[in-house]
Amino acid sequence: MSFETLPDGWTVWHQEPDGRAILAYRPDVFDTEAFPAACLPTVYLSPGSPRRRPGATQRDGWTVTLYLEPEIDVRTETADSRAAGIETAIDFARAFAAGDIDYRGAYQVPRDDYFDRLDELVGREA
């Protein structure tokens, strides 16, 4: 399983052989001028479960998380295998690119001007 079917705008930012991967949305526009670089939407595929205790070494599945910013995540799911995690990561990327992710609801402090511009970028009607 690979990331060959990523939707337009998404790219593989980092990938370790049989390990974690990071997908990035439109790094060409999240460049500090058009959009804040810190707001680069990313999807992380990581080994392990978010329920794993700190220090545990056993791999128990994979975690897929869609981040809007380093501290703002909007969707997290687990998968039994890396291949299933890749499928989930691609599903997250497709949903974001289609405007199906409620990024406005993820923020406690509204950023209306930024959201309006992001809506335009993904073709979402506000």
N, C-alpha and C positions, 0 to 999 in steps of 0.2 A: 504494500500500500504506500502511495506517495502523494505528494501535494500537487500533482499535475493538473487537477481540476479546480484549482482555486478560482474564485470569481475575479472579474476585472477589479483592479485597484489593490488587490492583496498580493503580497510577495513573501517568500520565505526569507526571513531576516537572519535567522540562525538555525542550524540543524546539526545535531550530533548523530553520528551513525548509531542507529538503534537506541537513541537516547532522546533527550528533550529537544523541542523545536519551538521557535518563536516566529509567528506570522505578524506582519505589519501592514497596516492599511495606508496607502497613499503617502509613503515617506517623502515623496516629491513635493507635497503641499504642506506637510507638517514640518516646516523648515524654519520656524520662528518668524517668518514674514507673513505668509498667507494664513497659517494656523500655528498656534503654539506648539513647539516641538514636544513639550511635556504631555500634550494631549494626544499623542500618536496612539490610535487604537491598536491593540495587540492581542493576539491569542497565544497563550502559553500552553504547550503540551509538556507535562512533567511526569516523571515516574513517581509513583507513590500515591497515597490517598491523603486528602486534606485532614482526615481523622487520625492519621498516623501520629503517634507520640513523638515528641522531640527526641532525637538520638536513636530512634529505631532504624535498623539497617535493612530490614526485610522489605522488598518491593511488593506492594499489594495493590497492583493495578496502576492506572494512570489518571491524572487529573488534567482537565482542560478548563481554562479560565479565559474569559474575554475581559480585558481591561480597557477602560477609557483613558485612564491616567494611572500612574503607579499605585495609587491607593484607592482607586475607584474601579471595582469589578462589578459587572452587570450580569454575568452568567457563569456558573461553574457546574461541571458535571464530571462524573468519574466513568472510566471505561476499564474493561477487564484486560484489554491488550493494547499494544501500541497502535496496531492497525485500526482498532475500533476508536481509539483516541484521535487518530488522524481524521477519520470520518466525522467525528464530532467537531473537531477544529474546523474542518471545511464547512460543516453545517453552520457553525457560529459565524464564519466569514461570510457565507452566503446571506444569512439573515441580516447581518449588519449592512452589507452592500445593498440589500433590497430595501433598507429602511425599516426593517421589522424589529429592531432592537429599541426599546424605550430608554434611550440614554438620558433623557430629561429627568426621569424618575430616579435615576441613580445618584443624583446630586442633592444635597441638603440645601445648598445655597444656589438659587437659579443663576444661570449664566445665559440669559436670553439672547444676547447678540451673538455669542459663540454658537448656541444651538441653532439659531436661524441660519448661520453660515454652514454649519454641519448638515442641516436639513437640505440645503441646496446642493452640497457636495454629494450626498447619497441619493438625491432625487426624491426626498421624502417631503410630503406636504405636512406643514405644521398643524 
